[in-house]
Amino acid sequence: MKKKAIAIYGREFNSSVLPYVEQVFDFLEKNDVEVFIYSNFHAFLINQFGFSANCATYTCHEDLPKDVLFVLSLGGDGTMLSAVSIIKDTGIPIAGINFGRLGFLATINKIEIEEALTQILNKEYQLQPRSLLNVESSSGSLFEGNHFALNDMTVFRYDSSSMITIHVKINGEVLNSYWADGLIIATPTGSTAYSLSCGGPIIMPGSGNFVITPISPHNLNVRPIVISAEMQLVLEIESRTEKYIFSSDSRSVTLPTTTSLKINKAKFTINLIRLKADGYFKTLREKLLWGIDVRNY
């Protein structure tokens, strides 16, 4: 009988996390699971901790077998976002063990590793498709072809000297010229991230919307706006420095103001693994401390 195969993705971590990482590999070995580990993460484990497990490595999804069950991300939400650039449009499901803080994406608690992995290996979970943003640049390809984002895409001023002006069109019609420190375009997944901290609304996954949230706008009447995910945005930027910063999830690049951006919904989704106990509203309540009155403590 052929072994079950999974892929593990991770980034550097501090030594306090090591016991949980060892627990993951011990559990998978005991359950006779074939493991493919991201090559950079594998090298980190060997160099820092003398990791000696006999695992195959991969650098991109083409290195993985076609029957790989899922990708397991070891880290926080940032690690999950980084793993998305490996999965791309393959449809491979992804789950995350949270070694970070909030954990909106990586929802598996590090003290529940064996229970969660048992459920996943037994396919006792649901797949939750998440929409992504896609960007096209007038100056060519960005981020070595990884021109998509699960959370958000953001333009920032290049330095602290002055605000920038972001001219935005939706489906060819002028929306607004934002005079601000920057502008966030967020998916429902990303609505609980940077956009939320800038006053944007929380949007449920699967709602078919994106949100445009200004960062410290000069005009306080300019508020976040929710738009259909089927709409196309075009951004043109003015800046005294003649350059600006564009970020897509965990990646960023400096662009000249002559570069315009076209942003729309990506043609594929990312499949997040959600266990029965991982309800969306339960996650919101726990991570945002809803219903907890600090006066009681």
N, C-alpha and C positions, 0 to 999 in steps of 0.2 A: 504493500500500500504506500502510495506516494505521500511524503511529508507535506504538511501544511507549510506555506512559505509566507513570511511577512517581511516588510522593510522597516528599518529603524532609522530615524533622522534625529540629529541632535547638534548642539553647538557647545562651546566651552562652558563649564560650570565650576563652581567652587567645591571644595572637598566635602562640604556638609551634605551634598546631594548624592555622593557616591554610594552610600548604602542602598538607596532606592534604585539607582541604576543597576547595581549588582543584583538586587531582588528581581528586577525585570528579566535580566539574562538568565538567572537561575531558574525562574519559573518557566521560561520558554524552553530551556534545555530539558527540564524535567518532563515537559509535555511534548517533547520530540518535535519542536517547531523549527523549521529551517529559517535562519535569520540572514538577511542581507543588510549590512550596515553602511551608512553613508561614509565614504572614504575619509573625508576630513575629520569627521567625528571619531572614526576608528583610530586614526593617527593620534588624535588628542588623547584618547583613552590609553593608548599604548605608552605615549611619551610621559604623561602625567601620573598614571596610576598602574602602569605595568599590565594593562588589560591583555589577557592571553586567550580569550575565547576564539575558537576556530570558526570564524564567520566569513562568508563571501562579502565583498564590498561593491559599492556602486557609486557612480558620480552623476548619473542622470537616469531618467526613467527607462531609457533604452537598455540599460544594463540589467533591468529587473525581469524575472520570468513573467510571462503573460498571465499566469495563474496566481500571482501574488495576491494575498487576501486583502491586505490593507497596509497603510503606512502608519507607524506609531511614532509620534513626535514626543521627544523627551525634553521638556522645558516649559517655557511660558507661552503666552500668545504670540510673542515675537518669533519664537522658534516655529510655531505653526505657520505663520505667514511666510517665513522663509522656506518651509517645506512645500508650500503651494507652488513655488517657482520650479520645484523638481517634478511635482506631479503633473502640472500643466493641464492639458485637456485629455488625459488618459482615462479619467473617470474612476481612478483608484480611490477607494474610501480612505479617510484619514481620521485618526483619533489622537488625542493628546493627553499625556500625563502632566499635570500642572506642577512644575517646580518653581513657578514664578509667584506673582502676587494675585492679580484679579482672576484671570482664568475664564474669560468669556468664551474663548475658543477651546483651550485645553481644559476640559471640564473634569477629567478624572483626578480625584484627590490622591496624593502620593501615599496616603495611608490605606487606600483601597485598591492597590495595584492588582493583587491576585484575583480578587473578586471581579473586578472590571474586565481583566484579560480573559478570565474564564467565560464570562458572558459573551465577549466579542468572538472568541474562538468557536463558541457554540452558536454563533450568529443570532444571539438574543439582543438585537439592537434594531434601530431604525436609521435609515439614511436620510439626511436633511440636506437637500440641494441648496447651495448658496450662490447667488449671483455675483459676478465680478464686473469691474470696469475695464474698458479697453481704451488705450490712448494711441493716437497717431500724431506724429510731429511733422511740421513742415520742413524740418531740417534733417529728417531721416530717422532711422531706427533708434530706439532708446533701450538701455539696459540689456544690450546683447539679445534683443528679441523678446525679452520678458516684459512685454508692454501691457501687463494686466495687473489688477490689484483686487484683493478680496476685501480689504478694509476701506481704503480711501486713496484719493489722489489730491495733492495739495500744491498750490503755488505760494511761495513766500517771497518777501523782499530779500534782496541779496545781503544787505547789511542793516545796521540800525540807524542809518542816517535819515531816511524818510519813508513814507508809505509808498506803495505802488498802486497803479490803477489797472484793474482787470476788467476788460470789456468782454461781456458774456452775451452770446447769442444762443437761443434755443430753437432748433429747427429753422434756422435762418432769421428768426425774429429777435430783435434786441431785447434782452432782459434787463440789464443794468450795467452801469460802469461802477465797479466797486473801488472806492478809495479806502484802502485798508492795509494791514500788515500782510494779508494773504487771503486765500480762499480755499475751502475744503469741499470736495465733492465726495460724498460717502455713500456706500452701499448700506442696506439694512444691517449687515454684519458690522460695518464700521460706524454705525450710528451710535454705538455705546463706547466709542473710542475718542479720538481727538475732537470730533464734531460735537460730542456731548459736553466735553469740557469747555467748548466755546459757545454753549447755549443752544445747540441743535437738539431736535426731538429724537426720541427713541422710535425706531421703525422696526416692526416685526419682520423677520425673514419670510420671504414668500409673498410680501405685500405688493411687489412689482413697482417699487419706488426707489428713487435716490434722493438725497438731500444736499442742498447747496448751503454751506455755512460760512459766512465771512469771519475773518479773524481780526478782532479789534477794529471795526469799521469806524471811519471818521464821522459818518452820519449815523446817529443812533437809531434812526427810523428804519435802517436797513436790517432786516431780520432774516433768519434762515427760511428757506423755501423748499418744500417737498415737490418733486416733479416725477413724471412717469419715467420708468426705466427704459422705455422705448424711445425717448427723446435723445437728440444728439446735441451736444454742447460744443461750442467753439470759443476758445479763450485767446484773447490777444492782450499783451501786457505792455504797459508803459512804466519806465523807471528812470530815475536820474542817473543811475549807474549803468544803464543800458544792458542789464542782465538780471536774472532772477533765478531762484531755486525751485526745482520741480521735484516732488517726492511721490513715489508710488509704493505704498506699504513701507517696507524697510529699506528701500533703495532711494537714492537722491542723485540729482545731477544739476549742474549750473548751466543755464541756457541763455543765449542772447535774446533781447526783447524782439528781435526780428523773427523769432521762432513762435509760431502759433500752435495751439494744441486742439485736437479734435477728440472729444471723449464721448463714448457711448457704452452700451451694455456689451460685454463680451459674449461670444457665441457659444461658450461652454460654461458649465457650473462646476463647483467643487462639492464633493459629497462628504459631509461631516457625519461621523458616526456618533449617534446619540443613544445612550442607554435608557432604559425605562425610567430610571430615577432622575434623568437629566431634562426635566421640563424647562421650557424657555422662561416661563414666569418664575419658576423656582430659582433659576439662575439669577434673574434680575433681583429677586428679593434678597438672595444671599449676598450677591456681589455689591449691590447698592444699598444694603442695609435697610430695605423698606420694612416698615412695621416695627422697627426697633427705636424706642424712645429713650434717648440718652439720659433723660431725667430719672429713669428707673435704675441707673447704675452709678 
